[in-house]
Amino acid sequence: MSDVAYSLLPALTIHNDIVIACNDVFTEQVGYVKSEIIGCKLHSVLSILDAKTQHTISNEQLTAYVVDSAQRKSVKAALKNKHHYSLPVDMQCLASKDEVNVFELYFRVLENKSVDPITGLPNGWAIRSRAEYLLRLPERHKPKLALLIFSVDNFSTMNFRYGFDVGDNYLWVLGKTLQESINDRGLVVRYSNAKFGVLVEDYNGLTSDAFDAYVVYICKHLCDVAAMPLKINGGHQVNKSFSIGVSAESAVYDSYHAMEVAAEIAMREAKKFSTSKYCLATEQTKDDLVFKKLIIEELPQAIEQNQINIYFQPQYDLSNGMLIGFEALSRWQHTELGNIPPDIFVGIAEEIGLHFEFDLWVFNQVCSQIVEWRKYGVNTPRIAINISFKTIEMTTFVSRIVDIIKTTQCPTELIEIEITETATAKNISMLRDNITQLKSAGINIAVDDFGTGYSSLNLIRTFCQSLDKLKLDRTLIENICNTELDREFTRQIIELSRVLQVKVLAEGVETQEQRELLTQLGCDCAQGYYFDKALPASEAQVLIDRAYSSIS
């Protein structure tokens, strides 16, 4: 190729599979200094997917393939940059006219997603690629690692006050300051918005205690950086505090994801303070992350493949002891983790945005079960289904519910939807409209866990015309026989139900004494271990048959 091409395109010179030279454009675009790349084997930086077989060309065949194919036409390849991020490139090969087994490779970088466009720093792609490469190294070559994630506190106020151009300039100046001050102590990246990270690597054989102390030193240094005003465009001088989270001391992580979430959780703790603060994750946090990571990865599949089972908790009329309904409860028996508590995986479903599909899946399962029972002549009582208010406030919620009811042909009078805490509801008007439509369709509406959430009273004020039932939270019931306060509080809620003309159901009833006191206070119905545990569908059917056969 011409001298112009050599000055514009990244280029490597190869002799017998070894890199013997590179040009300045290569070091600029790929990130290596010449001493880091010269002497490396070609396959350590280059990989090619065979278009015919869709398999990666083996190390032994790579050079021959390059010489044969890339001299005839441009070949698509992946070039690993300094952070071990794979850059997609077009590559062409040119054999030396003067030397045997020497050829030059020219690259055109097609895309580089590992660079932040505002600060010019590496980004989340780069730090992930770097960390995952280091974690895959043999134990004897693996350095000690720590991940720091920190955010600039109240950064959005800068955008509102000065405009986004000034905000971007602050990020650029901060990025340069961080890169200069951290220097070779770690890889500095910008993730997004005002969130940055540092991957600290130890190649000096420090003891665990010495490395932990070194990481703390870097955290303190970042706090010092935050304390210094930064000069930005427009003559502004700005200093902002940092909230810094650090992966656990002396912890050995098996994935970058676990490190990242540990540091994120620690960063949230640091955000509770009003000044620059760093918090270190704990080993316990690491163990919890492995648990959480498995759930996040496998929950969608568990829903899709019906690995979560629906159990039914019986509900009874306190005046006569008759079975009046069930509450549908999700149960997940994981092959590795055992029984996963529903509050764990339901909470994670909300965190990862899966709550809408999960709630609708449960609704469909319950409707299908009701229809199946009725098909075999089972006199099915009403089934209560707990649905997150985040799901109910979705614009397509009612139409999806109606579709399920039409598809399953489930009678709406046999369904009750339980609504929980609504303090963080973002679309209260949509929530109200959807609840009104559900009520108009013949579905009963209950307020779950009443008496604990601080928005509960506001909830019943807003939806009182649509409510059928208040469910007393189990935390009220567990001490109702022991404290006058809980007893009086329960009595007042029951009195309120009379004003609202709705039923009251007590959850978590476990003793005869609790049942008798609730009856005296005028509570309508109850559920809990005193009566029955949650039952699989087959046992629930037996209970229904026994309960209604005794009436006839």
N, C-alpha and C positions, 0 to 999 in steps of 0.2 A: 504494500500500500504506500501511498505518498507520504511525504513528511507532514503534509497538512493533516492527514488522517491520524498520524502518530501524535500530533499536538492537540488534537481535538477528542480522540476516543481513548478510553482506558485500554492499555495494552500490556500483555505479558510476553516474555520470551522464554521458551521452554526448550530444555535439552535433556533427552532421555528421562522424560516424565518429571523433571525437576525445574522449578521456576529459577531462572538465572538472572532475570532483569525485569523491571517494570518501569513504566513512564510516570511522570508527575501527575497526569490526569487520573491514572489508576489510584494512586495514593490519595488524591483529593476526593474522588467519588466513592471509593470502596473503603477508605479509612485506615488502611494499614500504612505504617512507615515502611520504607524499603527493607530495613533489616528484619522486619517481621515476616515479610512475604518471600524474600529471596532465600532459597534453600528448601522451601516447602515442596512437597509432592503435589502434582496437579490436582489429584482427586481430593485433597484436603480443602480446596477452595472452589472446585468446580464439580457440578453434577449435571447429567443430561438424561432426560427421559426419552427413550426410544419411541418415536411416533408410531411404529408398527406394532411393537409388542406391549407398549405402555409399561415397560419395566425400566428401572434405572440401569444405565450402562454400568457394568461392574468396573471396579478399580483397575483390574488387569487389562480390560479392553478399552478403557477410556481414551488413552492417547491414540491408539490405532483408529478408533472411531472418529476422533476429532480430525486427525490428519486426512482420513478418507472422505468424510462427509463435509466438513467445514471448509475444505479447499474448493469444493464444487459449488456450494451454495451456503447461504446464511443458515445457521442452526440455532434453534432456541435452547437455552441452557439456564442454569441457576448458578449465580456467583455469590459465594458467602462473603459478606462484608466483615469488618473487624469485630462486630458484635454477633457474628454467626447468623445474621439474618440473611435469608436467601433472596437475592435480587434477581428478578427475571431479566434476562438479557438476550439480545440477538448476537451471535458470535460468528466470526469468520476467521479462517486459518490461512496463513501465508508462510510457505516453506522458505527457508534461507537459501539463497543462491550460492553462498560460499561455504556453508558448513553443513555436514551431514547430521541428520537427526536433530536439527535445530529449526524451530518454527516460531512464528509470532501469532498470538491470538489477539484479535481486536473485538471489543465489546461495545454494544450500544445498550445502555441501561433503559429498559422499557418503563419501569416504575420503581419508586423507592418509597414505600409506605413507612419506613422506619425513621424518618426525619420529620420533626415538628416544623410546620411551615412558618410559624410566628417567631419562635426563638432560635431556630436552626439547630436546636439540641436533638439528640436521639429521643425517641418517644417510647411508648409502651411496647410496641412491637420489638424494638431493639433490646430493651431490658429483659423482656421475656425470652427472646432468642438467646441472649447471652447467658442468662441464668440457667435455662434448660440445658444448654451445652455443657456448662460447668457441672451441673448436677448429674450428667450422664458419664462424666469422666470416671476412670477407675479410682478406687478409694485412695490409692497412694499418690495420685496426682490431683485429687480434688481439694481446692482451697476452702478454708472456712469462709462462709458467706453470711452477710446480714443485709436485710432490705429495710431502707428507711423510706417511708411515704409521708409527705407533709403537704399541707395546703396553706395558702395565704388566707388568713382570717378576714372575713368581710370584704373580699375583693370586689364583689358586685357594686359596693358603694362607690368605688373609683370610677367604674363605667358610668354610673348614673351621674356622678358629680362632674367628671371631666370629659366623658365621651369614650367610645370604644377605641378610637385611635390612640388616645393616651393610655388606656388600659392595656392595649397590645404593646405599646412602647415600654410600659412598666414590666411586662412579662419578658420582653426581649432583654432589657437592662438587668433584670433579676437573673435571667438565665445565664448571661455572660458573667455576672458577679459570682454566681454559684460555681460555674465551670472553672473560673480562675481561682476561687478560694478553696474548693475541694481538690482541684488539680488532679493528681494521680492517686488520690485516696479512694476514689470510687467513680463509677459510671453515673453521671448526672443526666436525668431525663425529665422531660415534661410529658405528663400523661394527657391531661385535658384541663380546660379552664385554668384555674390557679393551683393545680395539683402537680407536684414534682416528686421525683424519687431519686434515691441514690443506692446503687448496688455496691456494697463494700466487699472487696475480695482480699484475702490474706495469702500472700505467697512467701511470707517471711518465717513461716513455721512458728507463729506465736502460740503460746498456751491459750487455752480457752478463756481463762481469767484475763490475760493480757489483751486478747482480741475483743472481749466484751468491754474492757476499759477503753480500748481504742474507739469502738463504736460510740460509746457514751461521749468521748471527747469530740467526735464529729457532730453529735447532737448538740452539744454545748456550743460548738463553733457555729452551727446553723442558727442557734438562738442569738448569738452575737451578730451574725449577718442581719438578722431581722431587726435588731436594735439600731442599725445604722441607716440613716435616711438615704434613699436612692434618688439621684437627680435624673429627671425624665423630661421629655419635651414640654415646652411651655414654661420652663423655669420652675416647675413644681418639684418639691422635695417630699418624698413619701417614705414612711416606714410602716410596715404592717407586721403584726405578730404572726408566728407560724405555729400550727398544730402538727406535731411530729409523732408518728407511730413507727415502732421498730419491731421487727420479727423477734421471736423469743431468744433470750440469751442462751448460747451454747446448744441451741436446738439443731437437730439434723432433719431437714425437710426432704421429702421424697419428690416434691414437685414445686414449681414456681408458684402455681395457683395457691398452694397452702401457705407459702411465705407471704404472698400478696394479701390474702384475706386476713392473716394474722396481723400484718402491719396496718391494714385498713381498720380493723377492730380497735387496735391500740390507738390509732389516730383519732377515732371517735371519742375515746376516753380523754385524750389531750384537748379536744375541742370544748370540754366542760369548763376549762379555765379561761380567764380573760387575758392572760399574757402568754408569751411564747412558752410552750411546754412540750416536753417529750415524754412519751409513755412506752414502756416495753411490754410486748406480749408475753404471756406465760406459757409454760409447758402444757398446762391444762387447756389453754386456748388452742394450742396445736392439736391436741387430741380431739377437741370438739370440732376442729376444722375438718379433720379426716372424716368424722361422722357426718358433718354437714355436707361435705363435698360429695360423698356417696349418695346422699339423699337428693341433692340438686341434680346430679347426673342421671339418677335412675327413676326419679319421680315421674317424668313424662312417660317413660316406658311402662311403669307400673300402672298408670292410668289407662294407657292405650291397650295393655294386655290384661286388664281386669285383675291385677295382682292385689289390689286393695279390696277388702271385703266390707260389706255393709252389715252391721249388727243392729239389733233393735232393742232399746231399753223400754220396758213396759211402764206405763203410766196408769195410776189408779185413782178412782173417786174416793175421797176420804170419808164420805158420809156412809157409803155402803160397801166399800172394798172392791167395787167392780172395775174390771179392765176397761179403760176408755181410749187408749191409744198407745203409740210408741214414739220414741225419738230415734231417728236414724243416726247411727254413729259409724265413722270410718275406722277400720282396723287394718294395719299393714304389718304382716309378719314377714320380715325381710330374711332372706336366706343366710346373710352374713351377720346382720346387726340384731336379729331377733325382732321382738315386738317394738315397733317405733311408736311412741305416744302420738296421738293425733294432733295435739297442740303443736308438736314439733313440725310435722310435715305439712300441716295446714298453714302454719306460719310461714314456712319456706315457700309454699305455693304462692302466698301473697307477695313475698319478697321478690321472687323471680317473675312475677306477672302471670302466673299460671292459675290464679284463683278463679278467673272467669270460667275457663274450661273445666277445672276441677269441680267447681260447684255445680255446673250444668251436668257433668258426668254423674255426680251423686244424685242429682234430681232425676236424671233419666233412669238410673239403677233402681231408685225407690219406686218410681212410677211403674216400671216394668215388673217389679216384684208385686206391687198391689194388683196389677192386672193378672199376673200369673196366679196369685192366690184366689182371686175372684173366679178365674177360669175353672178352678177345681172346687168351687162352692164354699170357699173360706169367707166367713163373715168379717171382712177386714175392717178394723177401726181406723181412725185418722192417724196418719204418720207425719210427724214433725221433722222438717229438714232445716238444718242450720245453714244459712247462706250469708256470706260476708256482705256488709253494706257496700264494699268496694265493687262487688259484683252487681248488686241491685241498682247502683247508680249508673251502670253502663247503659248507653243509649239503645243497644240492641237486646237488652236483657229480656224484656217482656216478650218480644217476638220470638226469641229462642225458646222461652218457656212454653209459649203457645204451640210452637212447632213440636216440642216433645210431648205435650199433652195430646195433640192431634195424632201424632205417630203412634203413641202407646195406647190411646183411647182410655186414659186413666181419668176417673171421675174427680173433678176438682174439689168436691166437698170432702174428699178423703186425704187432702193435702193441707199441711200447715207449714208456713215458712217462718222461721225464727230469725229475727234481726238482732245483731249485737251492737256494741258501742259505735256511735256515729260522730264522735268529736272531730275526727279528721276528714269527714266527708267533704269532697270538693264541689259536688254538684247537688246541693240539697233540694233544689227544685225538681231535678230529674229523679232523685230518690223518692220525693213525695209523689210525683206523677206515677212512677212505676208501682209504688205500693198501692196507690188508689186503683190502678188498673188490675193488679193482682186480686185485690178485694172484690172488685166488680166482676172478675171472672169466677168468683165463688171459692177462692182460696183463703183459708184462715191465716191471720197474721198474729204472731206472738213476739214479745220483747224478751230476749234471752238475757240471763245474768243480771236481772234487774236488782238495783240496790247497791251496785259497786261502781259502775262507770259513771264519771261525773257528767256525762251528757244524757243520762237516762231520763231525767225529768224533762229536759228540753225535747227529747225524742217523743215522749208520750204527749207533750203539749202539741207538737207538730203533727203527729199521726193519730191522735186520740179517736178520730172518727173511723179509722180503719182497723183499730186494734181489737183482738178477741181475747188475748191472754197476756198476763205478766208472769214471768218465771222468776221466782226468788232464787238468787244466787246461793250456791252451796255454802259459801263462807258465812252467810247469815245464819244458815240452819245449823252448822256445826256447834255454835255456841248459844243457840237459842234457849237451851235449858239451863245454862250456866250464868248468863249475864242479863241483867234487867234491861240494859241498853239495846242489845240485839232483839230481845223479846218485844220491847216497846216499838222498836224500829219496824219489825215485821208486822206488828199489829197495825201500825200507821199505814203501811203499804197495802195491807188487806182492806183497810177503811178506804184508801184511795181507789182501790179497784171497784168498790161499791159505787163510788161517785162516777167512775168511768164506765161502769156497767160491763166489766170484763171479768173473766175468771182469773184465779191465782193458782199457780202450780209451784210447789216447793221442790227444788232439786237437792240431791244428796242426802235424802232421809235414810238414816242408818240404824235408828233405835226405836223401840216401842214408845219410849218417853217423848221423843221428838214428834212422832206421829200423833200421839194423844194431845200434846200441847198445840200443834198446828190445827188439829180439829177443833179444839176449844177456841182458838183465835179466829176461826171461820175460814181457814184456808180450804179451797175447793178440792184440790187434787195434788198428787205427789208422785215422785219417782226416786229410786235410790236402791242401795244394796239391801235395805230392810225388806223391800218387796222382791226385787229380782235384779240380777246383773244383766248387762246387755247380752242378748241372745242371737245366735246365728239364725238365718231365715227359717231353717227346718224346725228348730226348737220354738221359735216364735209362733210358727203355725200350730204346733201342738198346744201351746198355751192358749191361743185364740180358740181353737176347737174345744178345749176343756172349759174355758171361761163361758163361752156362749152355749155349750151343750148343757151346762148346769142351770142356765136360765130357762131353757126350753123344757 
